[in-house]
Amino acid sequence: MKTADPELMRAINRLNVLDTIRRHGPISRIEISERTELSTTTVSAITASLLDDGLILPRHEGDIRNEAVRGRPRVMLELNPDAARVVGAKIAANRMVFVVTNFRGDVLSKLALPIRIDRQPIGVIADLVEDGVRRCVVDAGLSLEDVDSVCLGFPGVIEHRTGYIRSSPIFRDTNVNFAAEMSTRLATPTIVESDAHAITLGHHWFGKARDLEDMVLISLEQTLGLGVLHGNSLFRGAGGLSHNLGDLVLGMGPNGVVRLSSRAGESAILGEQQADGRFAEAIRLGRGMNHAQALIKADDDRLISAAIRAGEAVGLTIANIVTLFAPPRVILVGSSLALGEPFLNSLRDAYTLAIPPSLRGVSELVFDDSTDDFWAQGAAAVALYELYESPWSTTGPAL
């Protein structure tokens, strides 16, 4: 009978221990053993290696001795915040947000640039992103030589492993190797990731899924994205592909295939109002959904109907996703939540009608209005996770 590759198993166990310290630290070796179901001998060996590599630090509890406290002080383990520094960014059509974080995910600096970059030449977009990264790094009191990795979150279909952006509303072209472009410019390893995957990992690390190993996130922004977390890891398609939820087929109509984006995409919701001059300007500046919220409160019938139609489509989609994955929690994020009660009530009603009786009560729906800073912090989490899983996870970091 073929046994597992011992090197692979050591790498998996090391990553498991490191991630347990990240999520629950400061934590003792005994607690790590209980949470990971690894033997205390294995945990001791792994943590000794992590200490030698400078990835974790000991914290001694009970050093002040008195008659009520006896024995050796308890040693707790936590991440070494200075073990690495990364940059995360959310790149949207009308704004860019950057953060620098340490190895623990603490934000050292952040920078928001409200500038329209969509459909610009690739060189112009790269110039703007490069300037944003460099400015944010300087604001953190660092240089790029101090940064171990950069992760850029984009809307669209991203091939994570190769760094290619297959399609995105940001670019005129398809199949753009933007990771290679930015790695060369910054002289720093650069990752591209879908913004939906970035915010998914952000919620797993810092937000409303810290307590979970499995969850689903739906992003309702300019594009509709999907993030699936299973066993503490992001699920990606072939080649590390992200999921464009807007391409999901809802059925057939008089004009052919009906996709989710044609019902719940930003352009589908706002499209009927774009002829209005003020509204068109708000959309151009990336504030269309906020302006739509004001119009809905003023009882604009066309927008209310569009919001209801979008909510129904998203509710049915969530029911199908829950039917497939049965996650304990589904988190919804993005600008479409600004549509308010017509959208949310329609979504909940459609979900309730469509969910199979056997799965009712299985998945909690959570609505979150995360800031752009948090999306960028999620991209930083992707960069940190890549460091966790990189080859030095078994041989020691080159930090």
Secondary structure as UniProt FT lines:
FT   HELIX           6..24
FT   HELIX           29..36
FT   HELIX           40..52
FT   TURN            53..54
FT   STRAND          56..61
FT   TURN            67..68
FT   STRAND          74..79
FT   HELIX           81..83
FT   STRAND          85..92
FT   TURN            93..94
FT   STRAND          95..102
FT   TURN            103..104
FT   STRAND          107..113
FT   TURN            118..119
FT   HELIX           122..139
FT   TURN            140..141
FT   HELIX           144..146
FT   STRAND          149..154
FT   STRAND          157..159
FT   TURN            160..163
FT   STRAND          164..167
FT   TURN            169..170
FT   STRAND          176..177
FT   HELIX           178..186
FT   STRAND          190..194
FT   HELIX           195..206
FT   TURN            208..211
FT   STRAND          215..220
FT   STRAND          224..230
FT   TURN            231..232
FT   STRAND          233..234
FT   HELIX           238..240
FT   STRAND          243..244
FT   HELIX           245..247
FT   STRAND          249..253
FT   TURN            254..255
FT   STRAND          256..259
FT   HELIX           261..264
FT   HELIX           266..270
FT   HELIX           271..273
FT   TURN            274..275
FT   HELIX           277..284
FT   TURN            285..286
FT   HELIX           288..297
FT   TURN            298..299
FT   HELIX           301..325
FT   STRAND          329..333
FT   HELIX           335..339
FT   HELIX           341..354
FT   HELIX           357..359
FT   TURN            360..362
FT   STRAND          364..368
FT   HELIX           372..389
FT   HELIX           392..395
//
